[in-house]
Structures are given as C-alpha cells and as structure tokens.
Amino acid sequence: MRDGVGVLLLCPPQMKSMGLGNPRSFPFIEPPPLASVDTAIQYLQEQGALDTEEELTAVGRLLAQLPVDVVV
C-alpha cells in the first residue's frame, strides 16, 4: 500500500478523473496535511498533469490510469 507523498502525488489526478472533486475538501477518514496536498498539486502542475485551474490535462488523465507513482 502506498503512503506519504506517493499517495498525495497520485491522489489529485485520480480523484479528478473519478469526479470526486477537490482533494483539499474531500472528506478523508484521516485527511493528509493541507500543505502536503498543496505541494502535490503544485508538483503535478509543474509536471503538466494539472493546469492552472487544477483541472486534468491529457498528461494528467494518462497518469491517473497508471498504477505507479508520478515521480517514477
């Protein structure tokens, strides 16, 4: 099972691709620190997976389908 930053890096594009909304306001049982979610979103924007509106790009849609961490 993934934990730490790996989950946060995968979480936003997968959540967006499943239509679950904003990962900052999702009702997680144990929510990750907001700073970690913000860092993950910023990283995904730098990688071209999310645009400036935090919507998935074509790259983000592909990453959301892969069973690997974004940093690979």
All heavy atoms as TSV, in Angstrom:
chain	resi	resn	atom	element	x	y	z
A	1	MET	N	N	0.839	-1.187	0.000
A	1	MET	CA	C	0.000	0.000	0.000
A	1	MET	C	C	0.880	1.244	0.000
A	1	MET	O	O	1.901	1.302	0.661
A	1	MET	CB	C	-0.894	-0.024	1.236
A	1	MET	CG	C	-1.853	1.127	1.298
A	1	MET	SD	S	-2.987	0.818	2.656
A	1	MET	CE	C	-3.753	2.381	2.716
A	2	ARG	N	N	0.455	2.246	-0.737
A	2	ARG	CA	C	1.228	3.475	-0.799
A	2	ARG	C	C	0.954	4.327	0.433
A	2	ARG	O	O	-0.119	4.308	1.005
A	2	ARG	CB	C	0.854	4.250	-2.046
A	2	ARG	CG	C	1.260	3.542	-3.297
A	2	ARG	CD	C	1.026	4.462	-4.471
A	2	ARG	NE	N	1.552	3.852	-5.653
A	2	ARG	CZ	C	0.823	3.453	-6.671
A	2	ARG	NH1	N	-0.465	3.612	-6.664
A	2	ARG	NH2	N	1.380	2.889	-7.708
A	3	ASP	N	N	1.951	5.125	0.790
A	3	ASP	CA	C	1.744	6.062	1.884
A	3	ASP	C	C	2.553	7.318	1.614
A	3	ASP	O	O	3.279	7.404	0.649
A	3	ASP	CB	C	2.136	5.457	3.230
A	3	ASP	CG	C	3.599	5.060	3.290
A	3	ASP	OD1	O	4.192	4.801	2.226
A	3	ASP	OD2	O	4.132	5.015	4.390
A	4	GLY	N	N	2.396	8.311	2.459
A	4	GLY	CA	C	3.182	9.528	2.360
A	4	GLY	C	C	2.935	10.309	1.089
A	4	GLY	O	O	1.833	10.376	0.572
A	5	VAL	N	N	4.000	10.874	0.574
A	5	VAL	CA	C	3.913	11.748	-0.592
A	5	VAL	C	C	3.451	10.982	-1.823
A	5	VAL	O	O	2.744	11.530	-2.666
A	5	VAL	CB	C	5.267	12.437	-0.850
A	5	VAL	CG1	C	5.204	13.296	-2.090
A	5	VAL	CG2	C	5.653	13.286	0.355
A	6	GLY	N	N	3.780	9.709	-1.937
A	6	GLY	CA	C	3.353	8.927	-3.090
A	6	GLY	C	C	1.847	8.927	-3.261
A	6	GLY	O	O	1.329	9.092	-4.361
A	7	VAL	N	N	1.128	8.761	-2.170
A	7	VAL	CA	C	-0.333	8.795	-2.227
A	7	VAL	C	C	-0.804	10.180	-2.630
A	7	VAL	O	O	-1.687	10.332	-3.463
A	7	VAL	CB	C	-0.940	8.403	-0.860
A	7	VAL	CG1	C	-2.421	8.674	-0.841
A	7	VAL	CG2	C	-0.668	6.950	-0.572
A	8	LEU	N	N	-0.199	11.192	-2.048
A	8	LEU	CA	C	-0.630	12.557	-2.346
A	8	LEU	C	C	-0.349	12.929	-3.786
A	8	LEU	O	O	-1.107	13.674	-4.402
A	8	LEU	CB	C	0.054	13.543	-1.401
A	8	LEU	CG	C	-0.367	13.382	0.059
A	8	LEU	CD1	C	0.462	14.295	0.934
A	8	LEU	CD2	C	-1.840	13.668	0.234
A	9	LEU	N	N	0.720	12.410	-4.342
A	9	LEU	CA	C	1.030	12.726	-5.728
A	9	LEU	C	C	0.084	12.022	-6.686
A	9	LEU	O	O	-0.208	12.531	-7.750
A	9	LEU	CB	C	2.485	12.366	-6.044
A	9	LEU	CG	C	3.516	13.234	-5.345
A	9	LEU	CD1	C	4.919	12.751	-5.687
A	9	LEU	CD2	C	3.366	14.688	-5.713
A	10	LEU	N	N	-0.383	10.859	-6.323
A	10	LEU	CA	C	-1.339	10.155	-7.173
A	10	LEU	C	C	-2.764	10.604	-6.921
A	10	LEU	O	O	-3.582	10.612	-7.824
A	10	LEU	CB	C	-1.265	8.651	-6.906
A	10	LEU	CG	C	-0.299	7.884	-7.768
A	10	LEU	CD1	C	-0.320	6.427	-7.374
A	10	LEU	CD2	C	-0.620	8.033	-9.228
A	11	CYS	N	N	-3.048	10.973	-5.720
A	11	CYS	CA	C	-4.419	11.248	-5.317
A	11	CYS	C	C	-5.118	12.316	-6.157
A	11	CYS	O	O	-6.205	12.070	-6.660
A	11	CYS	CB	C	-4.433	11.624	-3.843
A	11	CYS	SG	S	-6.049	11.549	-3.115
A	12	PRO	N	N	-4.546	13.507	-6.326
A	12	PRO	CA	C	-5.285	14.526	-7.075
A	12	PRO	C	C	-5.699	14.111	-8.487
A	12	PRO	O	O	-6.878	14.264	-8.828
A	12	PRO	CB	C	-4.344	15.732	-7.080
A	12	PRO	CG	C	-3.547	15.564	-5.822
A	12	PRO	CD	C	-3.343	14.061	-5.725
A	13	PRO	N	N	-4.811	13.561	-9.332
A	13	PRO	CA	C	-5.301	13.208	-10.665
A	13	PRO	C	C	-6.311	12.072	-10.650
A	13	PRO	O	O	-7.267	12.073	-11.425
A	13	PRO	CB	C	-4.045	12.826	-11.448
A	13	PRO	CG	C	-2.990	12.607	-10.449
A	13	PRO	CD	C	-3.375	13.375	-9.222
A	14	GLN	N	N	-6.144	11.106	-9.774
A	14	GLN	CA	C	-7.110	10.005	-9.713
A	14	GLN	C	C	-8.451	10.508	-9.202
A	14	GLN	O	O	-9.495	10.130	-9.705
A	14	GLN	CB	C	-6.578	8.861	-8.854
A	14	GLN	CG	C	-5.469	8.107	-9.545
A	14	GLN	CD	C	-4.929	6.974	-8.702
A	14	GLN	OE1	O	-5.062	6.965	-7.490
A	14	GLN	NE2	N	-4.316	6.023	-9.360
A	15	MET	N	N	-8.422	11.365	-8.194
A	15	MET	CA	C	-9.670	11.919	-7.672
A	15	MET	C	C	-10.377	12.734	-8.751
A	15	MET	O	O	-11.585	12.640	-8.919
A	15	MET	CB	C	-9.405	12.781	-6.439
A	15	MET	CG	C	-8.996	11.986	-5.229
A	15	MET	SD	S	-8.727	13.011	-3.793
A	15	MET	CE	C	-10.413	13.452	-3.389
A	16	LYS	N	N	-9.616	13.544	-9.473
A	16	LYS	CA	C	-10.209	14.355	-10.542
A	16	LYS	C	C	-10.775	13.461	-11.637
A	16	LYS	O	O	-11.872	13.705	-12.136
A	16	LYS	CB	C	-9.164	15.296	-11.134
A	16	LYS	CG	C	-8.656	16.345	-10.194
A	16	LYS	CD	C	-9.479	17.580	-10.276
A	16	LYS	CE	C	-8.837	18.683	-9.448
A	16	LYS	NZ	N	-9.703	19.838	-9.351
A	17	SER	N	N	-10.041	12.405	-12.003
A	17	SER	CA	C	-10.509	11.537	-13.089
A	17	SER	C	C	-11.766	10.763	-12.693
A	17	SER	O	O	-12.558	10.394	-13.542
A	17	SER	CB	C	-9.408	10.576	-13.531
A	17	SER	OG	O	-9.181	9.581	-12.559
A	18	MET	N	N	-11.966	10.530	-11.406
A	18	MET	CA	C	-13.158	9.827	-10.933
A	18	MET	C	C	-14.291	10.787	-10.585
A	18	MET	O	O	-15.345	10.362	-10.135
A	18	MET	CB	C	-12.810	8.978	-9.712
A	18	MET	CG	C	-11.904	7.810	-10.045
A	18	MET	SD	S	-11.647	6.695	-8.657
A	18	MET	CE	C	-10.509	7.639	-7.661
A	19	GLY	N	N	-14.054	12.095	-10.747
A	19	GLY	CA	C	-15.090	13.073	-10.457
A	19	GLY	C	C	-15.348	13.272	-8.978
A	19	GLY	O	O	-16.452	13.638	-8.585
A	20	LEU	N	N	-14.344	13.040	-8.137
A	20	LEU	CA	C	-14.518	13.169	-6.689
A	20	LEU	C	C	-14.285	14.580	-6.170
A	20	LEU	O	O	-14.397	14.819	-4.978
A	20	LEU	CB	C	-13.590	12.190	-5.954
A	20	LEU	CG	C	-13.869	10.718	-6.221
A	20	LEU	CD1	C	-12.852	9.845	-5.513
A	20	LEU	CD2	C	-15.279	10.354	-5.793
A	21	GLY	N	N	-13.934	15.496	-7.048
A	21	GLY	CA	C	-13.806	16.886	-6.631
A	21	GLY	C	C	-12.433	17.257	-6.120
A	21	GLY	O	O	-11.438	16.586	-6.370
A	22	ASN	N	N	-12.415	18.330	-5.373
A	22	ASN	CA	C	-11.190	18.931	-4.867
A	22	ASN	C	C	-10.590	18.082	-3.744
A	22	ASN	O	O	-11.258	17.838	-2.732
A	22	ASN	CB	C	-11.510	20.336	-4.362
A	22	ASN	CG	C	-10.293	21.130	-4.005
A	22	ASN	OD1	O	-9.239	20.587	-3.692
A	22	ASN	ND2	N	-10.434	22.436	-4.035
A	23	PRO	N	N	-9.332	17.651	-3.872
A	23	PRO	CA	C	-8.724	16.849	-2.813
A	23	PRO	C	C	-8.536	17.628	-1.506
A	23	PRO	O	O	-8.407	17.031	-0.451
A	23	PRO	CB	C	-7.373	16.424	-3.391
A	23	PRO	CG	C	-7.131	17.316	-4.547
A	23	PRO	CD	C	-8.451	17.804	-5.023
A	24	ARG	N	N	-8.558	18.970	-1.577
A	24	ARG	CA	C	-8.420	19.776	-0.349
A	24	ARG	C	C	-9.654	19.666	0.547
A	24	ARG	O	O	-9.554	19.809	1.753
A	24	ARG	CB	C	-8.192	21.241	-0.700
A	24	ARG	CG	C	-6.861	21.535	-1.306
A	24	ARG	CD	C	-6.744	23.044	-1.545
A	24	ARG	NE	N	-5.542	23.366	-2.263
A	24	ARG	CZ	C	-5.481	23.513	-3.581
A	24	ARG	NH1	N	-6.574	23.378	-4.310
A	24	ARG	NH2	N	-4.349	23.810	-4.173
A	25	SER	N	N	-10.818	19.444	-0.053
A	25	SER	CA	C	-12.056	19.419	0.730
A	25	SER	C	C	-12.714	18.044	0.786
A	25	SER	O	O	-13.803	17.903	1.325
A	25	SER	CB	C	-13.046	20.444	0.152
A	25	SER	OG	O	-13.343	20.141	-1.196
A	26	PHE	N	N	-12.060	17.023	0.245
A	26	PHE	CA	C	-12.613	15.675	0.271
A	26	PHE	C	C	-12.670	15.164	1.708
A	26	PHE	O	O	-11.737	15.385	2.483
A	26	PHE	CB	C	-11.753	14.737	-0.587
A	26	PHE	CG	C	-12.343	13.369	-0.733
A	26	PHE	CD1	C	-13.370	13.134	-1.629
A	26	PHE	CD2	C	-11.882	12.316	0.045
A	26	PHE	CE1	C	-13.916	11.864	-1.764
A	26	PHE	CE2	C	-12.432	11.052	-0.087
A	26	PHE	CZ	C	-13.447	10.823	-0.988
A	27	PRO	N	N	-13.755	14.484	2.108
A	27	PRO	CA	C	-13.884	14.024	3.496
A	27	PRO	C	C	-13.101	12.724	3.773
A	27	PRO	O	O	-13.674	11.666	4.010
A	27	PRO	CB	C	-15.389	13.817	3.653
A	27	PRO	CG	C	-15.850	13.444	2.282
A	27	PRO	CD	C	-14.983	14.244	1.338
A	28	PHE	N	N	-11.772	12.819	3.752
A	28	PHE	CA	C	-10.930	11.668	4.079
A	28	PHE	C	C	-11.192	11.233	5.519
A	28	PHE	O	O	-11.471	12.061	6.382
A	28	PHE	CB	C	-9.447	12.042	3.976
A	28	PHE	CG	C	-8.954	12.291	2.584
A	28	PHE	CD1	C	-8.749	13.585	2.136
A	28	PHE	CD2	C	-8.665	11.239	1.738
A	28	PHE	CE1	C	-8.276	13.830	0.863
A	28	PHE	CE2	C	-8.189	11.468	0.458
A	28	PHE	CZ	C	-7.994	12.764	0.020
A	29	ILE	N	N	-11.054	9.939	5.795
A	29	ILE	CA	C	-11.152	9.454	7.172
A	29	ILE	C	C	-10.008	10.036	7.992
A	29	ILE	O	O	-10.205	10.507	9.100
A	29	ILE	CB	C	-11.152	7.915	7.224
A	29	ILE	CG1	C	-12.435	7.390	6.580
A	29	ILE	CG2	C	-11.004	7.417	8.656
A	29	ILE	CD1	C	-12.479	5.900	6.397
A	30	GLU	N	N	-8.819	9.993	7.425
A	30	GLU	CA	C	-7.645	10.627	8.040
A	30	GLU	C	C	-7.056	11.570	6.994
A	30	GLU	O	O	-6.229	11.153	6.181
A	30	GLU	CB	C	-6.613	9.576	8.457
A	30	GLU	CG	C	-7.075	8.710	9.602
A	30	GLU	CD	C	-5.989	7.756	10.065
A	30	GLU	OE1	O	-4.807	8.126	10.037
A	30	GLU	OE2	O	-6.352	6.635	10.434
A	31	PRO	N	N	-7.491	12.812	6.982
A	31	PRO	CA	C	-7.035	13.720	5.925
A	31	PRO	C	C	-5.544	14.005	5.998
A	31	PRO	O	O	-4.976	14.123	7.089
A	31	PRO	CB	C	-7.841	14.992	6.175
A	31	PRO	CG	C	-8.330	14.898	7.563
A	31	PRO	CD	C	-8.386	13.443	7.918
A	32	PRO	N	N	-4.913	14.089	4.836
A	32	PRO	CA	C	-3.497	14.460	4.806
A	32	PRO	C	C	-3.360	15.939	5.161
A	32	PRO	O	O	-4.324	16.699	5.032
A	32	PRO	CB	C	-3.088	14.204	3.355
A	32	PRO	CG	C	-4.351	14.325	2.586
A	32	PRO	CD	C	-5.450	13.862	3.495
A	33	PRO	N	N	-2.185	16.354	5.595
A	33	PRO	CA	C	-1.989	17.780	5.875
A	33	PRO	C	C	-2.250	18.598	4.613
A	33	PRO	O	O	-1.850	18.210	3.503
A	33	PRO	CB	C	-0.519	17.872	6.286
A	33	PRO	CG	C	-0.135	16.486	6.687
A	33	PRO	CD	C	-0.991	15.565	5.876
A	34	LEU	N	N	-2.937	19.725	4.772
A	34	LEU	CA	C	-3.269	20.575	3.638
A	34	LEU	C	C	-2.017	21.015	2.891
A	34	LEU	O	O	-2.016	21.087	1.660
A	34	LEU	CB	C	-4.071	21.792	4.104
A	34	LEU	CG	C	-4.612	22.704	3.019
A	34	LEU	CD1	C	-5.469	21.943	2.018
A	34	LEU	CD2	C	-5.406	23.840	3.639
A	35	ALA	N	N	-0.938	21.275	3.618
A	35	ALA	CA	C	0.317	21.682	2.974
A	35	ALA	C	C	0.827	20.584	2.044
A	35	ALA	O	O	1.376	20.871	0.973
A	35	ALA	CB	C	1.367	22.023	4.023
A	36	SER	N	N	0.638	19.328	2.408
A	36	SER	CA	C	1.077	18.215	1.565
A	36	SER	C	C	0.240	18.123	0.299
A	36	SER	O	O	0.769	17.858	-0.778
A	36	SER	CB	C	0.994	16.896	2.333
A	36	SER	OG	O	1.869	16.919	3.431
A	37	VAL	N	N	-1.050	18.344	0.425
A	37	VAL	CA	C	-1.922	18.329	-0.753
A	37	VAL	C	C	-1.537	19.482	-1.678
A	37	VAL	O	O	-1.429	19.303	-2.896
A	37	VAL	CB	C	-3.407	18.413	-0.345
A	37	VAL	CG1	C	-4.302	18.534	-1.571
A	37	VAL	CG2	C	-3.810	17.208	0.490
A	38	ASP	N	N	-1.311	20.660	-1.108
A	38	ASP	CA	C	-0.904	21.815	-1.917
A	38	ASP	C	C	0.415	21.550	-2.644
A	38	ASP	O	O	0.568	21.896	-3.819
A	38	ASP	CB	C	-0.781	23.065	-1.050
A	38	ASP	CG	C	-2.131	23.601	-0.593
A	38	ASP	OD1	O	-3.157	23.276	-1.219
A	38	ASP	OD2	O	-2.146	24.348	0.407
A	39	THR	N	N	1.360	20.926	-1.954
A	39	THR	CA	C	2.647	20.594	-2.567
A	39	THR	C	C	2.458	19.603	-3.702
A	39	THR	O	O	3.056	19.739	-4.772
A	39	THR	CB	C	3.614	20.017	-1.517
A	39	THR	OG1	O	3.828	21.006	-0.516
A	39	THR	CG2	C	4.933	19.603	-2.125
A	40	ALA	N	N	1.600	18.606	-3.503
A	40	ALA	CA	C	1.338	17.613	-4.539
A	40	ALA	C	C	0.696	18.265	-5.760
A	40	ALA	O	O	1.074	17.974	-6.900
A	40	ALA	CB	C	0.443	16.508	-3.989
A	41	ILE	N	N	-0.253	19.159	-5.532
A	41	ILE	CA	C	-0.911	19.839	-6.645
A	41	ILE	C	C	0.079	20.714	-7.392
A	41	ILE	O	O	0.107	20.720	-8.628
A	41	ILE	CB	C	-2.134	20.636	-6.145
A	41	ILE	CG1	C	-3.229	19.651	-5.744
A	41	ILE	CG2	C	-2.624	21.615	-7.202
A	41	ILE	CD1	C	-4.411	20.260	-5.049
A	42	GLN	N	N	0.927	21.419	-6.670
A	42	GLN	CA	C	1.945	22.250	-7.318
A	42	GLN	C	C	2.888	21.382	-8.158
A	42	GLN	O	O	3.215	21.724	-9.291
A	42	GLN	CB	C	2.743	23.028	-6.280
A	42	GLN	CG	C	3.817	23.899	-6.892
A	42	GLN	CD	C	4.634	24.633	-5.846
A	42	GLN	OE1	O	4.410	24.498	-4.643
A	42	GLN	NE2	N	5.592	25.409	-6.286
A	43	TYR	N	N	3.310	20.255	-7.601
A	43	TYR	CA	C	4.195	19.340	-8.332
A	43	TYR	C	C	3.516	18.849	-9.617
A	43	TYR	O	O	4.126	18.819	-10.680
A	43	TYR	CB	C	4.583	18.161	-7.445
A	43	TYR	CG	C	5.443	17.152	-8.153
A	43	TYR	CD1	C	6.803	17.361	-8.310
A	43	TYR	CD2	C	4.891	15.997	-8.694
A	43	TYR	CE1	C	7.600	16.451	-8.983
A	43	TYR	CE2	C	5.673	15.082	-9.368
A	43	TYR	CZ	C	7.024	15.308	-9.507
A	43	TYR	OH	O	7.799	14.409	-10.182
A	44	LEU	N	N	2.241	18.469	-9.518
A	44	LEU	CA	C	1.519	17.973	-10.687
A	44	LEU	C	C	1.346	19.062	-11.741
A	44	LEU	O	O	1.394	18.781	-12.938
A	44	LEU	CB	C	0.165	17.408	-10.262
A	44	LEU	CG	C	0.267	16.093	-9.488
A	44	LEU	CD1	C	-1.055	15.774	-8.811
A	44	LEU	CD2	C	0.712	14.962	-10.388
A	45	GLN	N	N	1.195	20.300	-11.309
A	45	GLN	CA	C	1.139	21.406	-12.269
A	45	GLN	C	C	2.490	21.575	-12.953
A	45	GLN	O	O	2.550	21.787	-14.168
A	45	GLN	CB	C	0.723	22.698	-11.568
A	45	GLN	CG	C	-0.746	22.719	-11.211
A	45	GLN	CD	C	-1.143	23.934	-10.405
A	45	GLN	OE1	O	-0.373	24.446	-9.615
A	45	GLN	NE2	N	-2.373	24.391	-10.613
A	46	GLU	N	N	3.562	21.462	-12.201
A	46	GLU	CA	C	4.909	21.576	-12.784
A	46	GLU	C	C	5.177	20.465	-13.787
A	46	GLU	O	O	5.901	20.662	-14.763
A	46	GLU	CB	C	5.970	21.560	-11.681
A	46	GLU	CG	C	5.966	22.794	-10.816
A	46	GLU	CD	C	6.841	22.666	-9.578
A	46	GLU	OE1	O	7.465	21.598	-9.368
A	46	GLU	OE2	O	6.887	23.627	-8.802
A	47	GLN	N	N	4.597	19.290	-13.559
A	47	GLN	CA	C	4.787	18.153	-14.468
A	47	GLN	C	C	3.821	18.183	-15.644
A	47	GLN	O	O	3.897	17.338	-16.531
A	47	GLN	CB	C	4.624	16.830	-13.706
A	47	GLN	CG	C	5.601	16.644	-12.572
A	47	GLN	CD	C	7.035	16.778	-13.027
A	47	GLN	OE1	O	7.445	16.168	-14.006
A	47	GLN	NE2	N	7.810	17.591	-12.333
A	48	GLY	N	N	2.889	19.133	-15.644
A	48	GLY	CA	C	1.934	19.244	-16.741
A	48	GLY	C	C	0.717	18.355	-16.595
A	48	GLY	O	O	-0.038	18.179	-17.551
A	49	ALA	N	N	0.503	17.779	-15.404
A	49	ALA	CA	C	-0.650	16.909	-15.194
A	49	ALA	C	C	-1.909	17.688	-14.831
A	49	ALA	O	O	-3.016	17.220	-15.074
A	49	ALA	CB	C	-0.339	15.885	-14.102
A	50	LEU	N	N	-1.731	18.861	-14.233
A	50	LEU	CA	C	-2.846	19.742	-13.901
A	50	LEU	C	C	-2.579	21.108	-14.510
A	50	LEU	O	O	-1.427	21.570	-14.531
A	50	LEU	CB	C	-2.998	19.904	-12.380
A	50	LEU	CG	C	-3.371	18.671	-11.563
A	50	LEU	CD1	C	-3.385	19.009	-10.075
A	50	LEU	CD2	C	-4.715	18.114	-11.984
A	51	ASP	N	N	-3.642	21.767	-14.957
A	51	ASP	CA	C	-3.468	23.117	-15.498
A	51	ASP	C	C	-3.593	24.142	-14.365
A	51	ASP	O	O	-3.693	23.765	-13.192
A	51	ASP	CB	C	-4.469	23.387	-16.629
A	51	ASP	CG	C	-5.929	23.331	-16.192
A	51	ASP	OD1	O	-6.216	23.446	-14.973
A	51	ASP	OD2	O	-6.792	23.196	-17.069
A	52	THR	N	N	-3.601	25.416	-14.707
A	52	THR	CA	C	-3.645	26.461	-13.686
A	52	THR	C	C	-4.970	26.487	-12.925
A	52	THR	O	O	-5.037	27.024	-11.824
A	52	THR	CB	C	-3.385	27.853	-14.303
A	52	THR	OG1	O	-4.351	28.080	-15.333
A	52	THR	CG2	C	-1.986	27.942	-14.873
A	53	GLU	N	N	-6.009	25.902	-13.515
A	53	GLU	CA	C	-7.308	25.799	-12.836
A	53	GLU	C	C	-7.415	24.487	-12.044
A	53	GLU	O	O	-8.494	24.140	-11.563
A	53	GLU	CB	C	-8.445	25.879	-13.865
A	53	GLU	CG	C	-8.449	27.170	-14.670
A	53	GLU	CD	C	-8.733	28.384	-13.812
A	53	GLU	OE1	O	-9.618	28.304	-12.941
A	53	GLU	OE2	O	-8.059	29.408	-14.020
A	54	GLU	N	N	-6.306	23.751	-11.966
A	54	GLU	CA	C	-6.216	22.459	-11.278
A	54	GLU	C	C	-7.111	21.399	-11.910
A	54	GLU	O	O	-7.590	20.478	-11.250
A	54	GLU	CB	C	-6.484	22.599	-9.781
A	54	GLU	CG	C	-5.467	23.478	-9.095
A	54	GLU	CD	C	-5.681	23.625	-7.605
A	54	GLU	OE1	O	-6.580	22.958	-7.045
A	54	GLU	OE2	O	-4.937	24.413	-6.999
A	55	GLU	N	N	-7.324	21.516	-13.211
A	55	GLU	CA	C	-8.055	20.508	-13.970
A	55	GLU	C	C	-7.038	19.598	-14.658
A	55	GLU	O	O	-5.936	20.014	-14.981
A	55	GLU	CB	C	-8.961	21.162	-15.012
A	55	GLU	CG	C	-10.069	22.015	-14.416
A	55	GLU	CD	C	-11.039	21.218	-13.546
A	55	GLU	OE1	O	-11.316	20.044	-13.877
A	55	GLU	OE2	O	-11.506	21.769	-12.539
A	56	LEU	N	N	-7.438	18.349	-14.885
A	56	LEU	CA	C	-6.545	17.399	-15.527
A	56	LEU	C	C	-6.231	17.795	-16.962
A	56	LEU	O	O	-7.119	18.219	-17.705
A	56	LEU	CB	C	-7.173	16.007	-15.553
A	56	LEU	CG	C	-7.187	15.234	-14.250
A	56	LEU	CD1	C	-7.972	13.937	-14.441
A	56	LEU	CD2	C	-5.803	14.949	-13.768
A	57	THR	N	N	-4.993	17.632	-17.336
A	57	THR	CA	C	-4.571	17.789	-18.721
A	57	THR	C	C	-4.565	16.391	-19.345
A	57	THR	O	O	-4.854	15.399	-18.670
A	57	THR	CB	C	-3.156	18.387	-18.792
A	57	THR	OG1	O	-2.245	17.450	-18.195
A	57	THR	CG2	C	-3.067	19.736	-18.090
A	58	ALA	N	N	-4.194	16.314	-20.604
A	58	ALA	CA	C	-4.081	14.997	-21.256
A	58	ALA	C	C	-3.047	14.145	-20.520
A	58	ALA	O	O	-3.261	12.941	-20.307
A	58	ALA	CB	C	-3.695	15.168	-22.722
A	59	VAL	N	N	-1.952	14.755	-20.108
A	59	VAL	CA	C	-0.917	14.038	-19.351
A	59	VAL	C	C	-1.496	13.542	-18.020
A	59	VAL	O	O	-1.273	12.398	-17.613
A	59	VAL	CB	C	0.310	14.943	-19.101
A	59	VAL	CG1	C	1.285	14.302	-18.136
A	59	VAL	CG2	C	0.998	15.280	-20.409
A	60	GLY	N	N	-2.249	14.393	-17.344
A	60	GLY	CA	C	-2.858	14.012	-16.067
A	60	GLY	C	C	-3.818	12.852	-16.201
A	60	GLY	O	O	-3.865	11.970	-15.338
A	61	ARG	N	N	-4.593	12.831	-17.284
A	61	ARG	CA	C	-5.517	11.715	-17.498
A	61	ARG	C	C	-4.762	10.406	-17.696
A	61	ARG	O	O	-5.178	9.354	-17.205
A	61	ARG	CB	C	-6.443	12.010	-18.676
A	61	ARG	CG	C	-7.519	13.041	-18.333
A	61	ARG	CD	C	-8.549	13.198	-19.444
A	61	ARG	NE	N	-8.003	13.893	-20.599
A	61	ARG	CZ	C	-7.870	15.212	-20.701
A	61	ARG	NH1	N	-8.254	15.986	-19.705
A	61	ARG	NH2	N	-7.369	15.762	-21.789
A	62	LEU	N	N	-3.632	10.479	-18.382
A	62	LEU	CA	C	-2.803	9.275	-18.553
A	62	LEU	C	C	-2.203	8.836	-17.218
A	62	LEU	O	O	-2.209	7.647	-16.888
A	62	LEU	CB	C	-1.687	9.528	-19.561
A	62	LEU	CG	C	-2.122	9.646	-21.016
A	62	LEU	CD1	C	-0.949	10.080	-21.888
A	62	LEU	CD2	C	-2.691	8.325	-21.511
A	63	LEU	N	N	-1.669	9.776	-16.452
A	63	LEU	CA	C	-1.066	9.442	-15.157
A	63	LEU	C	C	-2.083	8.838	-14.202
A	63	LEU	O	O	-1.754	7.943	-13.419
A	63	LEU	CB	C	-0.434	10.681	-14.524
A	63	LEU	CG	C	0.815	11.220	-15.196
A	63	LEU	CD1	C	1.239	12.528	-14.545
A	63	LEU	CD2	C	1.946	10.206	-15.137
A	64	ALA	N	N	-3.314	9.317	-14.253
A	64	ALA	CA	C	-4.357	8.799	-13.360
A	64	ALA	C	C	-4.656	7.330	-13.634
A	64	ALA	O	O	-5.137	6.616	-12.758
A	64	ALA	CB	C	-5.626	9.629	-13.502
A	65	GLN	N	N	-4.358	6.858	-14.844
A	65	GLN	CA	C	-4.619	5.468	-15.202
A	65	GLN	C	C	-3.481	4.532	-14.857
A	65	GLN	O	O	-3.658	3.315	-14.819
A	65	GLN	CB	C	-4.907	5.375	-16.695
A	65	GLN	CG	C	-6.159	6.105	-17.099
A	65	GLN	CD	C	-6.358	6.088	-18.603
A	65	GLN	OE1	O	-5.768	5.278	-19.310
A	65	GLN	NE2	N	-7.184	6.990	-19.086
A	66	LEU	N	N	-2.298	5.097	-14.606
A	66	LEU	CA	C	-1.118	4.262	-14.362
A	66	LEU	C	C	-1.040	3.820	-12.905
A	66	LEU	O	O	-1.268	4.621	-12.007
A	66	LEU	CB	C	0.155	5.028	-14.717
A	66	LEU	CG	C	0.315	5.427	-16.181
A	66	LEU	CD1	C	1.547	6.298	-16.348
A	66	LEU	CD2	C	0.382	4.206	-17.068
A	67	PRO	N	N	-0.673	2.567	-12.661
A	67	PRO	CA	C	-0.555	2.064	-11.287
A	67	PRO	C	C	0.843	2.317	-10.703
A	67	PRO	O	O	1.394	1.464	-10.025
A	67	PRO	CB	C	-0.831	0.560	-11.452
A	67	PRO	CG	C	-0.260	0.255	-12.803
A	67	PRO	CD	C	-0.549	1.488	-13.642
A	68	VAL	N	N	1.395	3.490	-10.994
A	68	VAL	CA	C	2.731	3.829	-10.481
A	68	VAL	C	C	2.707	5.240	-9.929
A	68	VAL	O	O	1.824	6.039	-10.250
A	68	VAL	CB	C	3.818	3.741	-11.581
A	68	VAL	CG1	C	3.969	2.332	-12.085
A	68	VAL	CG2	C	3.514	4.683	-12.719
A	69	ASP	N	N	3.689	5.569	-9.099
A	69	ASP	CA	C	3.810	6.917	-8.576
A	69	ASP	C	C	4.219	7.873	-9.688
A	69	ASP	O	O	4.963	7.512	-10.597
A	69	ASP	CB	C	4.860	6.988	-7.465
A	69	ASP	CG	C	4.398	6.278	-6.200
A	69	ASP	OD1	O	3.167	6.065	-6.044
A	69	ASP	OD2	O	5.251	5.948	-5.367
A	70	VAL	N	N	3.749	9.103	-9.601
A	70	VAL	CA	C	4.054	10.121	-10.614
A	70	VAL	C	C	5.547	10.378	-10.716
A	70	VAL	O	O	6.056	10.640	-11.787
A	70	VAL	CB	C	3.292	11.423	-10.275
A	70	VAL	CG1	C	3.711	12.539	-11.209
A	70	VAL	CG2	C	1.801	11.184	-10.358
A	71	VAL	N	N	6.274	10.264	-9.621
A	71	VAL	CA	C	7.690	10.596	-9.624
A	71	VAL	C	C	8.557	9.573	-10.330
A	71	VAL	O	O	9.729	9.786	-10.535
A	71	VAL	CB	C	8.220	10.819	-8.183
A	71	VAL	CG1	C	7.584	12.036	-7.576
A	71	VAL	CG2	C	7.983	9.603	-7.328
A	72	VAL	N	N	7.978	8.416	-10.739
A	72	VAL	CA	C	8.747	7.369	-11.403
A	72	VAL	C	C	9.215	7.831	-12.752
A	72	VAL	O	O	8.559	8.486	-13.481
A	72	VAL	CB	C	7.919	6.077	-11.518
A	72	VAL	CG1	C	8.614	5.053	-12.358
A	72	VAL	CG2	C	7.635	5.536	-10.156
